[in-house]
Structure formats: structure tokens, C-alpha cells
Amino acid sequence: MPKAQGKGPAIEKINHTLQAFVCQALHIDAASEKKETLEESMQAFDTAYDNFNTLISSELKEELPQWEALIDGEVIYNTTNFACIAMNSSINTGAANSNLLLRFFNFDANTGDLLTTKDVINNIEEFTALVENYYNKEVNSTFTDADNLLNNNQFKLPETLGFSEEGIIILYDNFNVGAFEKEIVEFTIPYEVANTYLKI
């Protein structure tokens, strides 16, 4: 996972936020409290498997397949005052498909504060309409069953926005799109189109 280098409150804030994402991803046992360090979280993940395996294997008379956690991230945009980090986690606890989570973390590089969509976009309503237009074009041009991915309810922005050298990354994963759990819709809105909506 990425780690901000140096010392100071801003560095500590950024690293704490990224560590919290990993700890949350590894938190499998709802009956126990989420751990606060990477080492404790990894140990808790292993312990949850051991306990579940002991419980189930006594009934099935065989051991379960090992659980797997794959977590990584990268800095995808970085300026003097702003940084965007993409984090991914894929957790498999024996199901046919892994539980995939993709998130962007946007930081004020001077304070270490995590920025929300409202912190970086100045007109949410108009920007949402812009994203919906791009979303519909992307879905119609990419997916054969486009009608199933077009949301008939009120269109919403994804939970987090990504930033790259090319523009704003819009990503809808299996938590954001209700129709197809396995589909990921991703596209980039160029800065020349989106600049008017940006506060950063």
C-alpha cells in the first residue's frame, strides 16, 4: 500500500486514513471489534478463518479452502497541494466471487485532510448531470445489455472521484451499480470539460 513519506500531522493523517481502509477490508468477523493496526488486522483475519474452519470442518469432515486478501494501491495524481490515491481490496472467503472494493482517496497535501466530493466540486447538481451524460454514453457503447445498467432511479455520483493527469476518473463498481454485480463502469472526463466544476 502507498505510504506518505516524511513527518508531521499531515503525513500521519494520510497514512492513518489509508491504514484504516486496509483494516476495514480485513475486518471479517462482525462479532469482534475492528483492529486499528495492520498487524492486528492481519492476525484477526487469520483467526477468523481458523475459527470458522474449525466450526465448519467438524461438520463437513474436511478443511475449507484458505481465505485470501489482496489489497494494494497507488498514487495516481500528485501536486504540491493535492494527492489522489487509488486503493483496491479483493477479499475471498470461499465464495464463487471475491468481494471487490475500489476507492479513491483525495487529500489536501498540506493538511492531510481527506477531501469529499463537495470539497472538490463547486456545482454538484450540474456536475452530476455531466457525469450521467458520460455514463450513459459509456454504457451504451460498451455493454450489450446496456438497458440493465442504466439506472431508472435518480442518478447519483459514485462515492469517490479519482483524478489523473488526463482528467476526473468516474468509476462505478458492484456496490454502485445495482443491475450487474460483476460489471465495472469506468471512464474519464477530460479536464477541459470538467475544469469549470473544480475547486482544486
N, C-alpha and C positions, 0 to 999 in steps of 0.2 A: 504494500500500500504506500502511496505517496506520504512524505513527511516534510513539513516545513522546517527549514534549517535555520539555526540561529537561536537567540534567546530573547525573552521579553514576553509580555502579556499577549500580544497579537499572535506570536508563534504558538504559544501554549493553547490559545483558543482554537486555532485552526487544527492543530493536532488532536486536541480533545474531541472536536466535532467529528473528525474522520475516524477516530478510535471508537466513538460512540456508535457510528454506523456499523462497524465490524462487530462490536459487542452485541448490538441488536440482532444482526443477522445470525449470529451463533446462538442466540437465546432460543432454545427449542423447548425446554421444559417450563410450561406455563405455571407449574406448581412452585417453582423456585424463583428467587429474585434475579433480575438481570445483573450480571457481573460488570465491574467497572474497568477492568484491565484486560488486555488481550490474552495474557497468560491464563487468567482465571476463566475467561470466556471459552478458551480452547479446552481447558480441563473440564468445564461444565458440559460442553458439547460431547466430549468423550464419555463422561459419566452418565449423561442422559442416554447415550447409546447402550452402554453397559447395562444400565438398569432396565431399559426396555427389552434388550436382548435376553437378559436373564428371565424376565417375566414371560416373554413370548416363547422362547425356546423350550421352556419346561412344558408348554402345551403342544408346540409343534414338533418337539423332539429333534429340532435342528436349529443351528445358529442362523441369524439373519445376515444378509449382506451388510458389509460395512457402510456406514453413512459417510457422505462426502461433502465437504465445504470448500468451495473455490471462491476466493474473494481477492479482487485486485482493483487498481485504479490508476489514473494518470492525470497529469496536469495538461489540459487541452488548450488553455488560454491564460496568458500571464502578462500583466503590465505592471508598472510601478505601483498603481493604486488598486488593482483588481486581479483576482485569480479565479479561474473556473476549473474545478476538479471533477472528473467523471469517476464514479465508483460503481462497481458491479459485484453482485454476490449471487452465487448459484449453490443452493443447498439441496442435497438429495438425501432423504431419509427412507429410501426404499420404494418410493412411488415410481410410477412409469416415467414421469417427467420431473425434472428438477424445479425447485421454486426459485425463479429468476427475478432479481430486483436490480434495476438500473436507475441511478440517481445522479443528478448534477448538484455540486455544491459551489455556490458563488460567494466569494469572500471579499470583504474590504481588506485589502492587504495591509493597510496602516493600522487598523484596529483589531483585525481578526474576526470581526463580526460576520455572521452568516447573513447574506442578503436574501430577502424574499423577492417574489415577482414584483410586488408593489414598490420595492426599493430600486428596481432597475427599469421598470416600465412606467411611463408617465400617463398613459391613457389605456387602462386595462380593457375597456369596452371596445374601442376601435382596434386595439392590437388583437383581441380575441377574434374579431371579425376577419382580420387579415390572416390569422393562423387557420381559421376554419376554411377559408378560401383555398389556401395551400394544401390543407389536409384533404379536402375533397378532390382536388386535382391529383394528389399523390395516390390516394386510394383508388380512384377511377383508372389511373394509368398503370397501376402495379398489380392489383388483385383482381382475379377473375370473378370472385364473389363479392364485389365491391359493395353491393347493397347491404350486405350483412355487417359491414364495418362502418357504414355511415350512420352516425348516431341520430336517431329520430328525436331524442330528448334535447334539452338545452346543451349546446356545445360548451365545453369547458377547456381551459388551458391545462396542459399537463402539470403535475405537481411541481416540477422544477424545469427551468430552462437551461440549456447549455450554450456556451459561447466558444467559437473557434476563430481562426484567422479569416474564415470565409463569411461567417455570419452567425445568426442565432439558430441553434440546433433545437428542433422540436421532436420529442420522442414520446410516443405512446406505447407502453408495454402492456403485458397481460393484466396489469392492475388498472390501467386507464381505459382500455377498450373492452367493452362488455361482450361483444359478439363472438370474437375468436380469442380464446385464451392463449393460443400459441403465437398469434401474429404480433409483430412489432412494426409499427408505422414510424418512420423516421425521415425527416427532411430538414433542409437548411434554408432559412430565409436570409438572403444577402443583406449586408449592412446598408447598401444603397437604397434598399426598400424599407428597412426597419429602423434606420437611424433616427427618424423623426419621433419614434416612440421611446427612445432610450434616454435614461437619466445618467448612465455611466459614460 
